């Protein structure tokens, strides 16, 4: 075991170790793995067994994350490893989450090697995505520090299920973050994702308070988290805790993995939910899972002027792991046109929460 893979955020309890990275606080016996399947007790110490292990990597647009209000049209080197601290029944990347990596193809990259690779691929930034990057935090933090020194920005595509201390360390090296709020009740989190809601809301508030660019996604599971009351509570929470300028993406959840056969969310469903978000006072509400229609564009909340147009109908590069396509339900916007004047609407002059440069 490489000594640099010694984990942070843990304490010993006899021969076992208590992982303090996420709210599960797994008590891990000698030789065993935590719930995430990548943090392991070896000789009474906790190790991050996926440190430096890259399972998938590709260049794509930031809009695919989805991130719409941070450096529109910029290119990311999107990388992922193995493991997750939730178990969403509809997970589109479950081979990376549950499959383990001992017999699977992967590369081991030092932080400096990954940064060099991102630069050589022409990326503007690095996205930590595919699996849950929280369970890769040691590597993510070290690599992100190097990346930012080299002029790359860093963004986190996360479930937000993390404890306060590691969360704050992770946020220190991020320029943008997209958090999936997977439902707006603990019952949904427990039954469908195997987690709880409050730590996720805490992560969103912490990112917002630290001034990190934040966007929120809400994967809509038909009949489970899409009632008008739950959507209204979610939207009002975002408005009053994160601000009405926070971009919100309602994402189409497909019938997949353990939800195979479950009724799928339709575009018509998402459009109705989007209207609820606008009626609740949110200024920028989008529909995810498609690249078509006006719900992909950004308009001035003041005068309605078109500020950013987005179009496209296919992935720039499909990514496969174990012969299965990952992130298959995240389409890419190939044509992004920005009509802003700095950060202002060219028609009425209103300042809009869109960062066009760092």
ChimeraX attribute file (.defattr): number of C-alpha atoms within 10 A of each C-alpha:
attribute: neighborCount
match mode: 1-to-1
recipient: residues
	/A:1	9
	/A:2	9
	/A:3	7
	/A:4	12
	/A:5	17
	/A:6	17
	/A:7	22
	/A:8	16
	/A:9	15
	/A:10	17
	/A:11	15
	/A:12	15
	/A:13	12
	/A:14	9
	/A:15	13
	/A:16	21
	/A:17	25
	/A:18	21
	/A:19	23
	/A:20	19
	/A:21	24
	/A:22	21
	/A:23	16
	/A:24	19
	/A:25	17
	/A:26	19
	/A:27	20
	/A:28	24
	/A:29	19
	/A:30	16
	/A:31	13
	/A:32	17
	/A:33	20
	/A:34	20
	/A:35	19
	/A:36	22
	/A:37	21
	/A:38	23
	/A:39	26
	/A:40	26
	/A:41	25
	/A:42	19
	/A:43	13
	/A:44	18
	/A:45	20
	/A:46	28
	/A:47	23
	/A:48	24
	/A:49	22
	/A:50	24
	/A:51	26
	/A:52	23
	/A:53	19
	/A:54	18
	/A:55	21
	/A:56	21
	/A:57	18
	/A:58	17
	/A:59	22
	/A:60	23
	/A:61	25
	/A:62	26
	/A:63	25
	/A:64	21
	/A:65	26
	/A:66	26
	/A:67	25
	/A:68	25
	/A:69	23
	/A:70	22
	/A:71	19
	/A:72	21
	/A:73	21
	/A:74	15
	/A:75	19
	/A:76	27
	/A:77	26
	/A:78	24
	/A:79	20
	/A:80	21
	/A:81	28
	/A:82	30
	/A:83	27
	/A:84	25
	/A:85	26
	/A:86	21
	/A:87	19
	/A:88	22
	/A:89	17
	/A:90	20
	/A:91	22
	/A:92	22
	/A:93	20
	/A:94	21
	/A:95	19
	/A:96	24
	/A:97	24
	/A:98	16
	/A:99	14
	/A:100	15
	/A:101	20
	/A:102	7
	/A:103	7
	/A:104	11
	/A:105	12
	/A:106	16
	/A:107	11
	/A:108	14
	/A:109	15
	/A:110	16
	/A:111	20
	/A:112	14
	/A:113	13
	/A:114	21
	/A:115	24
	/A:116	14
	/A:117	14
	/A:118	23
	/A:119	18
	/A:120	9
	/A:121	14
	/A:122	12
	/A:123	21
	/A:124	19
	/A:125	25
	/A:126	28
	/A:127	28
	/A:128	26
	/A:129	21
	/A:130	26
	/A:131	30
	/A:132	26
	/A:133	26
	/A:134	28
	/A:135	26
	/A:136	25
	/A:137	22
	/A:138	23
	/A:139	22
	/A:140	24
	/A:141	21
	/A:142	15
	/A:143	21
	/A:144	28
	/A:145	18
	/A:146	17
	/A:147	23
	/A:148	17
	/A:149	9
	/A:150	13
	/A:151	12
	/A:152	20
	/A:153	22
	/A:154	24
	/A:155	27
	/A:156	26
	/A:157	24
	/A:158	23
	/A:159	22
	/A:160	25
	/A:161	29
	/A:162	24
	/A:163	19
	/A:164	17
	/A:165	12
	/A:166	18
	/A:167	20
	/A:168	15
	/A:169	13
	/A:170	20
	/A:171	20
	/A:172	14
	/A:173	22
	/A:174	22
	/A:175	21
	/A:176	22
	/A:177	27
	/A:178	24
	/A:179	23
	/A:180	23
	/A:181	22
	/A:182	23
	/A:183	24
	/A:184	23
	/A:185	16
	/A:186	15
	/A:187	16
	/A:188	17
	/A:189	20
	/A:190	15
	/A:191	14
	/A:192	21
	/A:193	19
	/A:194	15
	/A:195	21
	/A:196	22
	/A:197	19
	/A:198	14
	/A:199	18
	/A:200	21
	/A:201	20
	/A:202	17
	/A:203	22
	/A:204	23
	/A:205	16
	/A:206	17
	/A:207	24
	/A:208	18
	/A:209	11
	/A:210	11
	/A:211	12
	/A:212	18
	/A:213	21
	/A:214	23
	/A:215	26
	/A:216	24
	/A:217	24
	/A:218	24
	/A:219	22
	/A:220	27
	/A:221	22
	/A:222	19
	/A:223	11
	/A:224	13
	/A:225	21
	/A:226	20
	/A:227	12
	/A:228	13
	/A:229	12
	/A:230	15
	/A:231	21
	/A:232	18
	/A:233	15
	/A:234	18
	/A:235	25
	/A:236	18
	/A:237	16
	/A:238	24
	/A:239	18
	/A:240	11
	/A:241	15
	/A:242	21
	/A:243	15
	/A:244	21
	/A:245	18
	/A:246	22
	/A:247	26
	/A:248	29
	/A:249	28
	/A:250	21
	/A:251	24
	/A:252	23
	/A:253	23
	/A:254	23
	/A:255	19
	/A:256	15
	/A:257	15
	/A:258	13
	/A:259	17
	/A:260	12
	/A:261	10
	/A:262	15
	/A:263	13
	/A:264	18
	/A:265	19
	/A:266	14
	/A:267	15
	/A:268	9
	/A:269	14
	/A:270	23
	/A:271	16
	/A:272	11
	/A:273	22
	/A:274	23
	/A:275	13
	/A:276	18
	/A:277	27
	/A:278	15
	/A:279	12
	/A:280	19
	/A:281	17
	/A:282	23
	/A:283	23
	/A:284	23
	/A:285	28
	/A:286	25
	/A:287	24
	/A:288	27
	/A:289	22
	/A:290	20
	/A:291	22
	/A:292	15
	/A:293	11
	/A:294	14
	/A:295	20
	/A:296	21
	/A:297	21
	/A:298	25
	/A:299	19
	/A:300	22
	/A:301	16
	/A:302	14
	/A:303	12
	/A:304	12
	/A:305	16
	/A:306	18
	/A:307	21
	/A:308	19
	/A:309	19
	/A:310	23
	/A:311	18
	/A:312	15
	/A:313	13
	/A:314	14
	/A:315	18
	/A:316	16
	/A:317	10
	/A:318	14
	/A:319	16
	/A:320	14
	/A:321	15
	/A:322	11
	/A:323	7
	/A:324	11
	/A:325	14
	/A:326	21
	/A:327	19
	/A:328	14
	/A:329	17
	/A:330	20
	/A:331	22
	/A:332	24
	/A:333	25
	/A:334	18
	/A:335	12
	/A:336	18
	/A:337	13
	/A:338	16
	/A:339	16
	/A:340	20
	/A:341	14
	/A:342	15
	/A:343	17
	/A:344	17
	/A:345	22
	/A:346	16
	/A:347	15
	/A:348	12
	/A:349	15
	/A:350	15
	/A:351	16
	/A:352	20
	/A:353	17
	/A:354	22
	/A:355	14
	/A:356	16
	/A:357	9
	/A:358	8
